[in-house]
Amino acid sequence: METENVPLSVIVPVYNEAENFPCLIEEIDARLSPPFRVLVVYDFDEDTTLPVARQLAETRPYLTLVKNNLGRGPANALRAGFQEAETGPALVIMADLSDDLRDVAPMLALYHSGHRVVCASRYMKGGQQLGGPLLKRTLSRLAGLSLYYLVGFPTHDATNNFRLYDAALVNDLQIESEHGFEIALELTAKAFIRGEPIAEIPTTWKDRSAGESRFQLFRWLPKYLRWYRYALFNRRRKPGA
């Protein structure tokens, strides 16, 4: 399918991000080139992000609010976002300003050159991670680098959710994650096993300075392990097979 003329869909799952959201929109205005649309996916009507987003949408027609009716949690929010995007390039970013949107242009270039998943990597040469809990950082780096060296996983950073996907591919892969941010590992592992073209670029990630994180390490760790084992022990198909 021709993708050059399909606008970028930016999927932003939110959870009480009223403080961060105006700054995120400033970054989007400064860093992204039209055409694009921003899908703000929320779980509940009392989310503090909503009045702020509605006010900003009055002067920014690219902003669309999407109610997640699939079940609370970031995985279902992202699934709702991909369903809304349907096709074309779909970029997942966090509302906490942790992702460097200067990387979006080179990610899009890789997508349009034929890669169906483009990963922003904190752990490859040129990438870095600023802040965040030590245990979470250590486990994330260990997972990414071990998969990269043991099975040739196509990114040094298996768990970062700052990714650009082909939305049609994601919907075809049928997301199984229901709660946490392990969805990035699931989707990349499934695409890898299928032999889909995947690329990575270095990125700088920085920890949030405001708001509350939804990340629940010990609750979600078994779900990460499921997809880690999937990537580790399933044989990859040859591209085009």
C-alpha positions in Angstrom: 0.0 0.0 0.0 1.2 3.5 -0.8 2.0 5.4 2.4 3.6 8.6 1.3 0.4 10.6 1.3 -1.1 9.0 4.5 -0.9 11.5 7.4 1.1 10.5 10.5 -1.1 9.4 13.4 0.4 10.3 16.8 -1.0 8.1 19.5 -0.8 9.6 23.0 -2.2 7.6 25.9 -2.9 10.0 28.8 -3.6 9.6 32.5 -4.1 12.9 34.4 -1.5 14.8 32.4 -3.0 18.3 32.7 0.3 19.7 33.8 2.4 18.2 31.0 0.0 18.3 28.1 0.4 22.0 27.1 4.2 21.5 27.0 3.7 18.4 24.9 1.6 20.3 22.4 4.2 23.0 22.2 6.8 20.3 21.3 4.5 18.8 18.7 3.9 22.2 17.1 7.7 22.9 17.0 9.0 19.4 15.9 6.4 17.8 13.7 5.7 18.7 10.1 2.1 18.5 8.7 0.1 16.6 7.8 -0.4 14.7 11.1 -3.1 14.1 13.6 -2.8 13.5 17.3 -5.0 10.9 18.9 -5.3 11.6 22.6 -6.5 8.3 24.2 -8.1 8.5 27.6 -9.7 5.9 29.9 -12.2 7.9 32.0 -14.2 11.1 31.6 -12.7 12.7 34.8 -9.1 12.6 33.4 -7.6 16.0 34.1 -6.1 16.0 30.7 -9.4 16.4 28.9 -10.4 20.1 29.6 -6.9 21.1 28.7 -6.9 19.1 25.5 -10.3 20.4 24.5 -9.2 24.0 25.0 -6.1 23.4 22.9 -8.1 21.6 20.2 -10.1 24.8 19.6 -7.0 26.2 17.7 -5.5 22.9 16.7 -7.8 20.8 14.5 -5.2 18.0 14.4 -6.2 17.1 18.0 -8.7 14.3 18.5 -9.9 12.8 21.8 -10.4 9.0 21.7 -12.2 7.3 24.5 -10.7 3.9 25.3 -13.6 1.5 25.7 -11.5 -1.7 25.6 -10.6 -1.7 29.3 -8.5 0.6 31.4 -4.7 0.5 31.2 -2.0 1.7 28.7 -2.0 -1.4 26.6 -5.8 -1.1 25.9 -5.4 2.6 25.3 -2.8 2.0 22.7 -4.9 -0.7 21.1 -7.8 1.8 20.9 -5.4 4.3 19.3 -4.2 1.9 16.6 -7.8 0.9 15.8 -8.6 4.6 15.4 -5.4 5.1 13.2 -6.4 2.1 11.0 -3.6 2.5 8.5 -0.4 4.4 7.6 2.4 5.5 10.0 1.4 5.5 13.7 3.8 6.9 16.3 3.5 6.1 20.0 4.7 8.9 22.3 4.2 9.5 26.0 2.5 12.6 27.3 5.2 13.1 30.0 7.8 14.7 27.7 10.2 11.8 28.0 10.5 11.2 24.2 12.6 13.4 22.0 10.4 14.5 19.1 13.4 15.6 17.1 13.7 11.9 16.2 10.4 11.7 14.4 11.6 13.0 11.0 14.3 10.3 10.7 11.9 7.7 12.0 9.4 8.7 9.3 12.2 8.5 6.6 13.0 4.9 7.6 9.3 4.1 7.6 8.8 5.5 4.1 11.9 3.5 2.9 10.1 0.3 3.7 10.5 -0.4 7.5 7.3 -1.4 9.2 8.5 -0.8 12.7 11.1 1.9 13.6 12.4 1.8 17.2 13.9 4.7 19.1 16.8 3.1 21.1 18.3 4.4 24.3 20.9 1.6 24.4 22.5 1.8 21.0 25.5 4.0 20.2 24.4 7.6 20.4 21.4 6.9 22.6 21.1 7.6 26.3 18.6 7.5 29.2 18.4 10.3 31.7 16.9 9.5 35.1 14.3 6.9 36.0 14.4 4.2 38.7 17.6 2.2 38.7 16.0 -1.2 38.8 13.7 -0.4 35.9 16.6 1.0 33.8 18.8 -2.0 34.6 16.2 -4.6 33.6 15.2 -2.7 30.5 18.8 -2.5 29.3 19.5 -6.1 30.1 16.4 -7.3 28.2 17.2 -5.3 25.1 20.9 -6.1 24.9 20.5 -9.8 25.6 17.9 -10.2 22.9 20.0 -8.2 20.5 23.1 -10.3 21.0 21.5 -13.7 21.5 18.9 -13.8 18.7 19.7 -10.8 16.5 16.7 -8.8 17.7 16.6 -5.7 15.5 16.9 -3.1 18.3 19.1 -2.7 21.3 16.1 -1.4 23.2 13.3 -3.9 23.3 11.0 -2.1 25.8 10.9 1.5 24.8 7.4 2.5 23.7 8.6 5.4 21.6 8.1 3.6 18.3 6.8 4.2 14.8 4.6 1.4 13.4 2.6 0.6 10.3 -0.9 0.8 11.8 -2.2 -1.9 9.4 0.5 -4.2 10.6 -0.3 -3.7 14.2 -4.0 -4.3 13.7 -3.1 -7.5 11.7 -0.7 -8.7 14.5 -3.7 -8.7 17.0 -2.5 -7.2 20.2 -2.7 -9.5 23.2 -1.4 -7.3 25.9 -4.3 -5.9 28.1 -2.8 -3.8 30.8 0.8 -2.6 30.7 3.5 -1.1 28.5 4.8 -4.5 27.5 2.9 -3.9 24.3 6.0 -2.5 22.6 7.9 -5.7 23.2 5.0 -7.8 22.1 4.5 -6.0 18.8 8.2 -5.8 18.0 8.7 -9.5 18.8 5.8 -10.5 16.7 7.0 -8.4 13.7 10.5 -9.8 14.2 9.3 -13.4 14.2 7.3 -12.7 11.0 10.4 -11.3 9.3 9.0 -7.8 8.9 11.6 -5.0 8.2 12.5 -3.2 11.4 15.0 -0.4 12.0 16.3 1.6 14.9 17.7 5.0 15.6 19.4 6.4 18.8 17.3 8.5 21.1 17.6 10.4 24.4 15.0 9.5 26.9 14.5 11.6 30.0 12.3 10.9 33.1 9.2 12.9 33.7 9.4 16.1 35.8 5.7 16.4 36.5 2.7 14.2 36.9 2.3 10.6 38.0 3.8 7.6 36.1 1.5 4.6 35.4 4.4 2.2 35.2 4.0 -0.7 37.6 7.2 -2.8 37.4 6.4 -5.8 39.6 2.8 -6.1 38.4 3.9 -6.0 34.7 7.2 -7.9 34.9 5.6 -11.3 34.2 4.0 -9.9 31.1 7.3 -8.6 29.9 8.9 -12.0 30.5 6.2 -13.7 28.4 7.2 -11.7 25.3 10.9 -11.8 26.1 10.7 -15.6 26.0 8.6 -15.4 22.8 11.3 -13.4 21.1 14.1 -15.6 22.5 12.7 -19.0 21.6 10.7 -18.6 18.4 12.4 -19.0 15.1 12.4 -16.0 12.9 11.0 -16.4 9.4 13.1 -15.2 6.5 11.9 -11.9 5.0 9.4 -12.6 2.2 8.9 -16.3 3.4 
